[in-house]
């Protein structure tokens, strides 16, 4: 399974277009939309709808939804153990 040279999407066998440059470099495109955008000189990682862009824009960890926080438990007060009276 080939990968689109512009958007980074998977191309099933028998689909898409293969573009061979004069230098021998092979570019695979999943559809004409990707091919036209590449021809216009656009960068796939900067185009919002591409998979390459989604990978670059991994969202920062979203803050967890605020749940009702339990009030902090107060430390239990312990009575000091009584020591036997010392004789003088």
GUBANU-815383 format. One record per atom (N, C-alpha, C): residue number from 1; residue in three letters; x, y, z. Coordinates in steps of 0.1 Angstrom, whole numbers, plus 2048, in hexadecimal, padded with zeros to 3 digits. Example, Ala and Ser with C-alpha at 12.3 -4.5 7.8 and 13.67 -1.06 7.14 Angstrom:
# residues 2
+-----+-----+-----+-----+-----+
|   n | res |   x |   y |   z |
+-----+-----+-----+-----+-----+
|   1 | ALA | 884 | 7C7 | 84E |
|   1 | ALA | 87B | 7D3 | 84E |
|   1 | ALA | 884 | 7DF | 84E |
|   2 | SER | 880 | 7EA | 847 |
|   2 | SER | 889 | 7F5 | 847 |
|   2 | SER | 881 | 800 | 84F |
+-----+-----+-----+-----+-----+
***
This chain:
# residues 88
+-----+-----+-----+-----+-----+
|   n | res |   x |   y |   z |
+-----+-----+-----+-----+-----+
|   1 | UNK | 808 | 7F4 | 800 |
|   1 | UNK | 800 | 800 | 800 |
|   1 | UNK | 809 | 80C | 800 |
|   2 | UNK | 807 | 815 | 7F6 |
|   2 | UNK | 80F | 821 | 7F5 |
|   2 | UNK | 809 | 82C | 7FE |
|   3 | UNK | 812 | 836 | 800 |
|   3 | UNK | 80E | 842 | 807 |
|   3 | UNK | 80E | 84E | 7FE |
|   4 | UNK | 804 | 856 | 800 |
|   4 | UNK | 803 | 863 | 7F8 |
|   4 | UNK | 80E | 86C | 7FB |
|   5 | UNK | 815 | 871 | 7F1 |
|   5 | UNK | 820 | 87A | 7F3 |
|   5 | UNK | 81C | 887 | 7F9 |
|   6 | UNK | 810 | 88B | 7F7 |
|   6 | UNK | 80B | 898 | 7FC |
|   6 | UNK | 805 | 898 | 809 |
|   7 | UNK | 7FA | 88F | 80B |
|   7 | UNK | 7F3 | 88F | 817 |
|   7 | UNK | 7F7 | 885 | 821 |
|   8 | UNK | 7FE | 87B | 81C |
|   8 | UNK | 803 | 870 | 825 |
|   8 | UNK | 7F9 | 865 | 827 |
|   9 | UNK | 7ED | 865 | 820 |
|   9 | UNK | 7E3 | 85B | 821 |
|   9 | UNK | 7E7 | 84E | 81A |
|  10 | UNK | 7E1 | 843 | 81E |
|  10 | UNK | 7E3 | 836 | 818 |
|  10 | UNK | 7DC | 836 | 80B |
|  11 | UNK | 7E2 | 830 | 801 |
|  11 | UNK | 7DC | 82E | 7F4 |
|  11 | UNK | 7DB | 81F | 7F1 |
|  12 | UNK | 7CE | 81A | 7F0 |
|  12 | UNK | 7CC | 80C | 7ED |
|  12 | UNK | 7D2 | 809 | 7DF |
|  13 | UNK | 7D5 | 7FC | 7DD |
|  13 | UNK | 7DB | 7F8 | 7D0 |
|  13 | UNK | 7D1 | 7FA | 7C5 |
|  14 | UNK | 7D6 | 7FF | 7BA |
|  14 | UNK | 7CD | 801 | 7AE |
|  14 | UNK | 7C6 | 80F | 7AF |
|  15 | UNK | 7CA | 817 | 7B9 |
|  15 | UNK | 7C4 | 825 | 7BA |
|  15 | UNK | 7CF | 82F | 7B9 |
|  16 | UNK | 7CB | 83C | 7B7 |
|  16 | UNK | 7D5 | 847 | 7B7 |
|  16 | UNK | 7DD | 848 | 7AB |
|  17 | UNK | 7E6 | 852 | 7AB |
|  17 | UNK | 7EF | 855 | 7A0 |
|  17 | UNK | 7FD | 854 | 7A4 |
|  18 | UNK | 806 | 850 | 79B |
|  18 | UNK | 814 | 850 | 79D |
|  18 | UNK | 81A | 85A | 794 |
|  19 | UNK | 821 | 863 | 799 |
|  19 | UNK | 828 | 86E | 792 |
|  19 | UNK | 837 | 86C | 793 |
|  20 | UNK | 83E | 86B | 787 |
|  20 | UNK | 84C | 868 | 787 |
|  20 | UNK | 853 | 875 | 782 |
|  21 | UNK | 85B | 87B | 78A |
|  21 | UNK | 863 | 887 | 786 |
|  21 | UNK | 86E | 883 | 77C |
|  22 | UNK | 873 | 88D | 775 |
|  22 | UNK | 87E | 88B | 76C |
|  22 | UNK | 88B | 885 | 774 |
|  23 | UNK | 88C | 889 | 780 |
|  23 | UNK | 897 | 884 | 789 |
|  23 | UNK | 896 | 876 | 78D |
|  24 | UNK | 88A | 870 | 78A |
|  24 | UNK | 887 | 862 | 78E |
|  24 | UNK | 880 | 861 | 79B |
|  25 | UNK | 87D | 86C | 7A2 |
|  25 | UNK | 876 | 86C | 7AF |
|  25 | UNK | 867 | 869 | 7AC |
|  26 | UNK | 862 | 85F | 7B4 |
|  26 | UNK | 854 | 85B | 7B2 |
|  26 | UNK | 84B | 861 | 7BD |
|  27 | UNK | 840 | 867 | 7B8 |
|  27 | UNK | 836 | 86C | 7C1 |
|  27 | UNK | 829 | 865 | 7BF |
|  28 | UNK | 823 | 861 | 7CA |
|  28 | UNK | 816 | 85A | 7C9 |
|  28 | UNK | 80C | 864 | 7CF |
|  29 | UNK | 800 | 865 | 7C8 |
|  29 | UNK | 7F5 | 86E | 7CC |
|  29 | UNK | 7E9 | 865 | 7CE |
|  30 | UNK | 7E1 | 868 | 7D8 |
|  30 | UNK | 7D5 | 860 | 7DA |
|  30 | UNK | 7C9 | 865 | 7D2 |
|  31 | UNK | 7C9 | 872 | 7CE |
|  31 | UNK | 7BF | 877 | 7C6 |
|  31 | UNK | 7C4 | 884 | 7BF |
|  32 | UNK | 7BC | 88A | 7B6 |
|  32 | UNK | 7C0 | 895 | 7AF |
|  32 | UNK | 7C1 | 8A2 | 7B8 |
|  33 | UNK | 7BA | 8A2 | 7C3 |
|  33 | UNK | 7BB | 8AD | 7CC |
|  33 | UNK | 7C9 | 8AE | 7D2 |
|  34 | UNK | 7CF | 8A3 | 7D6 |
|  34 | UNK | 7DC | 8A3 | 7DB |
|  34 | UNK | 7E6 | 8A7 | 7D0 |
|  35 | UNK | 7E4 | 8A2 | 7C4 |
|  35 | UNK | 7ED | 8A4 | 7B9 |
|  35 | UNK | 7ED | 8B3 | 7B5 |
|  36 | UNK | 7E1 | 8B9 | 7B5 |
|  36 | UNK | 7E0 | 8C8 | 7B1 |
|  36 | UNK | 7E6 | 8D0 | 7BC |
|  37 | UNK | 7E4 | 8CD | 7C9 |
|  37 | UNK | 7EA | 8D5 | 7D3 |
|  37 | UNK | 7F9 | 8D4 | 7D3 |
|  38 | UNK | 7FF | 8C8 | 7D0 |
|  38 | UNK | 80D | 8C6 | 7CF |
|  38 | UNK | 813 | 8CE | 7C4 |
|  39 | UNK | 80B | 8CE | 7B8 |
|  39 | UNK | 810 | 8D6 | 7AD |
|  39 | UNK | 810 | 8E5 | 7AF |
|  40 | UNK | 806 | 8E9 | 7B8 |
|  40 | UNK | 806 | 8F8 | 7BB |
|  40 | UNK | 811 | 8FB | 7C5 |
|  41 | UNK | 819 | 8F2 | 7CA |
|  41 | UNK | 824 | 8F4 | 7D3 |
|  41 | UNK | 820 | 8F5 | 7E1 |
|  42 | UNK | 815 | 8F0 | 7E5 |
|  42 | UNK | 811 | 8F0 | 7F3 |
|  42 | UNK | 818 | 8E5 | 7FB |
|  43 | UNK | 819 | 8E7 | 807 |
|  43 | UNK | 81F | 8DD | 810 |
|  43 | UNK | 815 | 8D5 | 817 |
|  44 | UNK | 815 | 8C8 | 816 |
|  44 | UNK | 80B | 8BF | 81C |
|  44 | UNK | 80A | 8C0 | 82B |
|  45 | UNK | 816 | 8C3 | 832 |
|  45 | UNK | 815 | 8C3 | 840 |
|  45 | UNK | 80F | 8D1 | 845 |
|  46 | UNK | 80E | 8DA | 83C |
|  46 | UNK | 808 | 8E7 | 840 |
|  46 | UNK | 7F9 | 8E8 | 83C |
|  47 | UNK | 7F4 | 8DF | 834 |
|  47 | UNK | 7E7 | 8DF | 82F |
|  47 | UNK | 7DE | 8D7 | 83A |
|  48 | UNK | 7D4 | 8DE | 83F |
|  48 | UNK | 7CD | 8D9 | 84B |
|  48 | UNK | 7C6 | 8CB | 849 |
|  49 | UNK | 7C1 | 8C8 | 83D |
|  49 | UNK | 7B9 | 8BC | 83B |
|  49 | UNK | 7C2 | 8B0 | 839 |
|  50 | UNK | 7CF | 8B1 | 838 |
|  50 | UNK | 7D7 | 8A5 | 835 |
|  50 | UNK | 7DB | 89E | 842 |
|  51 | UNK | 7DE | 891 | 840 |
|  51 | UNK | 7E2 | 888 | 84C |
|  51 | UNK | 7EF | 88D | 851 |
|  52 | UNK | 7F8 | 892 | 848 |
|  52 | UNK | 805 | 896 | 84C |
|  52 | UNK | 804 | 8A2 | 855 |
|  53 | UNK | 7FA | 8AB | 852 |
|  53 | UNK | 7F8 | 8B7 | 85B |
|  53 | UNK | 7F2 | 8B3 | 868 |
|  54 | UNK | 7E9 | 8A9 | 868 |
|  54 | UNK | 7E3 | 8A4 | 875 |
|  54 | UNK | 7EE | 89F | 87E |
|  55 | UNK | 7F8 | 898 | 879 |
|  55 | UNK | 802 | 892 | 881 |
|  55 | UNK | 80B | 89D | 887 |
|  56 | UNK | 80D | 8A8 | 87F |
|  56 | UNK | 816 | 8B3 | 884 |
|  56 | UNK | 80E | 8BB | 88E |
|  57 | UNK | 801 | 8BC | 88D |
|  57 | UNK | 7F9 | 8C4 | 896 |
|  57 | UNK | 7F3 | 8BB | 8A2 |
|  58 | UNK | 7FA | 8B2 | 8A7 |
|  58 | UNK | 7F5 | 8AA | 8B2 |
|  58 | UNK | 7F1 | 8B3 | 8BD |
|  59 | UNK | 7E4 | 8B2 | 8C1 |
|  59 | UNK | 7DF | 8BB | 8CB |
|  59 | UNK | 7E6 | 8B9 | 8D8 |
|  60 | UNK | 7E9 | 8C4 | 8DF |
|  60 | UNK | 7EF | 8C3 | 8EC |
|  60 | UNK | 7E4 | 8BC | 8F5 |
|  61 | UNK | 7E9 | 8B6 | 8FF |
|  61 | UNK | 7E0 | 8AF | 908 |
|  61 | UNK | 7D5 | 8B9 | 90D |
|  62 | UNK | 7C9 | 8B5 | 90A |
|  62 | UNK | 7BE | 8BD | 90F |
|  62 | UNK | 7BD | 8BC | 91E |
|  63 | UNK | 7BA | 8C7 | 924 |
|  63 | UNK | 7B8 | 8C6 | 933 |
|  63 | UNK | 7AB | 8BD | 935 |
|  64 | UNK | 7AD | 8B5 | 93F |
|  64 | UNK | 7A1 | 8AC | 942 |
|  64 | UNK | 796 | 8B4 | 947 |
|  65 | UNK | 78A | 8AF | 943 |
|  65 | UNK | 77E | 8B6 | 948 |
|  65 | UNK | 77E | 8B7 | 957 |
|  66 | UNK | 77A | 8C3 | 95B |
|  66 | UNK | 77A | 8C5 | 96A |
|  66 | UNK | 76F | 8BD | 970 |
|  67 | UNK | 773 | 8B4 | 979 |
|  67 | UNK | 769 | 8AC | 980 |
|  67 | UNK | 768 | 8B3 | 98E |
|  68 | UNK | 75D | 8B0 | 994 |
|  68 | UNK | 75B | 8B6 | 9A2 |
|  68 | UNK | 766 | 8AF | 9AB |
|  69 | UNK | 76E | 8B8 | 9B0 |
|  69 | UNK | 779 | 8B3 | 9B8 |
|  69 | UNK | 774 | 8B0 | 9C6 |
|  70 | UNK | 779 | 8A5 | 9CB |
|  70 | UNK | 775 | 8A2 | 9D9 |
|  70 | UNK | 77D | 8AC | 9E2 |
|  71 | UNK | 777 | 8B0 | 9ED |
|  71 | UNK | 77E | 8B9 | 9F6 |
|  71 | UNK | 789 | 8B1 | 9FC |
|  72 | UNK | 794 | 8B8 | 9FE |
|  72 | UNK | 7A0 | 8B1 | A04 |
|  72 | UNK | 79C | 8AC | A12 |
|  73 | UNK | 7A0 | 8A0 | A14 |
|  73 | UNK | 79D | 89A | A21 |
|  73 | UNK | 7A7 | 8A0 | A2C |
|  74 | UNK | 7A1 | 8A4 | A37 |
|  74 | UNK | 7A9 | 8A9 | A42 |
|  74 | UNK | 7B0 | 89D | A48 |
|  75 | UNK | 7BC | 89F | A4C |
|  75 | UNK | 7C3 | 895 | A53 |
|  75 | UNK | 7BC | 892 | A61 |
|  76 | UNK | 7BB | 886 | A64 |
|  76 | UNK | 7B4 | 882 | A70 |
|  76 | UNK | 7BD | 886 | A7C |
|  77 | UNK | 7B6 | 88C | A85 |
|  77 | UNK | 7BD | 891 | A91 |
|  77 | UNK | 7BF | 885 | A9B |
|  78 | UNK | 7CB | 882 | A9E |
|  78 | UNK | 7CD | 877 | AA8 |
|  78 | UNK | 7D1 | 87C | AB5 |
|  79 | UNK | 7CB | 876 | ABF |
|  79 | UNK | 7CF | 87B | ACD |
|  79 | UNK | 7DC | 875 | AD0 |
|  80 | UNK | 7E4 | 87E | AD6 |
|  80 | UNK | 7F1 | 879 | ADB |
|  80 | UNK | 7EF | 86E | AE5 |
|  81 | UNK | 7F7 | 864 | AE5 |
|  81 | UNK | 7F5 | 859 | AEE |
|  81 | UNK | 7FA | 85E | AFC |
|  82 | UNK | 7F3 | 85B | B06 |
|  82 | UNK | 7F6 | 860 | B13 |
|  82 | UNK | 802 | 857 | B19 |
|  83 | UNK | 80C | 85E | B1E |
|  83 | UNK | 817 | 857 | B23 |
|  83 | UNK | 815 | 856 | B32 |
|  84 | UNK | 81A | 84B | B38 |
|  84 | UNK | 819 | 84A | B47 |
|  84 | UNK | 821 | 855 | B4D |
|  85 | UNK | 81B | 85A | B58 |
|  85 | UNK | 822 | 865 | B5F |
|  85 | UNK | 82F | 861 | B64 |
|  86 | UNK | 839 | 86A | B63 |
|  86 | UNK | 846 | 867 | B67 |
|  86 | UNK | 848 | 86A | B76 |
|  87 | UNK | 84F | 863 | B7D |
|  87 | UNK | 851 | 865 | B8C |
|  87 | UNK | 85E | 86E | B8D |
|  88 | UNK | 85D | 877 | B96 |
|  88 | UNK | 869 | 87F | B98 |
|  88 | UNK | 870 | 87C | BA5 |
+-----+-----+-----+-----+-----+
***
